[in-house]
Amino acid sequence: MTKRPLALDDATLPFWHYCSGHQQVIEFDSTGCDCPVPMINAMAGLQRIAQTGETLVMINGFEPLGLYDRVRGCFDWKVQPLDDKRVMVVFTPKPGCDTVDFSDRYCKGG
């Protein structure tokens, strides 16, 4: 698997693109970042995969619970705890969803 840098509009962290099996994947790591950086980048990635059908991998220092309510019904996700207390959240888009406001990229809780 070769990861290639990916330029993504409105992202504030590096994104990477690679192929895993037959699935195209984009990934970013917001470990150690304060709010709203993980949300800003998650929404940028989710906006892209809603259009492309890719998978988004988000690596973070905590589970992004506030993000789930915003995208419920439009994306599926699986959470995998990592050995170093980080989490990997893998998002896949559901077809035909147009109810997410991707411009709302800020945390509600601080």
Residue pairs with C-beta under 8 A, 6 or more apart in sequence:
1 18
1 19
1 20
2 18
3 16
3 17
3 18
3 27
4 16
4 17
4 18
5 14
5 15
5 16
5 17
6 15
6 16
6 17
6 26
7 15
8 15
8 26
8 44
8 45
8 48
9 44
10 40
10 43
10 44
10 47
10 105
11 28
11 40
11 41
11 44
11 45
12 37
12 40
12 41
13 28
13 29
13 30
13 33
13 37
13 41
14 28
14 29
15 26
15 27
15 28
15 41
15 44
15 45
16 26
16 27
16 28
17 24
17 25
17 26
17 27
18 24
18 25
18 27
19 25
20 55
23 54
23 55
24 52
24 53
24 54
24 55
25 54
25 55
25 56
25 57
26 45
26 48
26 49
26 54
26 55
26 56
26 57
27 56
27 57
27 58
27 59
28 41
28 45
28 57
28 58
28 59
29 59
29 60
30 37
30 38
30 41
30 42
30 58
30 59
30 60
30 61
31 59
31 60
31 61
31 86
32 61
33 61
35 107
35 109
35 110
36 105
36 106
36 107
38 58
38 60
38 64
38 67
39 64
39 66
39 67
39 105
39 106
39 107
40 105
40 106
41 58
42 56
42 58
42 64
42 67
43 70
43 102
43 104
43 105
44 102
44 105
45 56
45 58
45 91
46 56
46 71
46 75
46 91
46 93
46 100
46 102
47 100
47 102
48 54
48 56
49 55
49 56
49 75
49 91
49 92
49 93
50 74
50 75
50 93
50 97
50 100
50 102
53 93
55 90
55 91
55 92
56 90
56 91
56 92
57 88
57 89
57 90
57 91
58 64
58 88
58 89
58 90
58 91
59 82
59 86
59 87
59 88
59 89
60 86
60 87
60 89
61 85
61 86
61 87
62 87
63 79
63 87
63 89
64 89
66 107
66 108
66 109
68 77
70 100
70 101
70 104
71 77
71 91
71 100
73 94
73 97
73 99
74 93
74 94
74 97
74 99
74 100
75 91
75 92
75 93
75 94
75 97
76 91
76 92
76 94
77 89
77 90
77 91
77 92
78 89
78 90
79 87
79 88
79 89
80 87
80 88
80 89
80 90
81 87
82 88
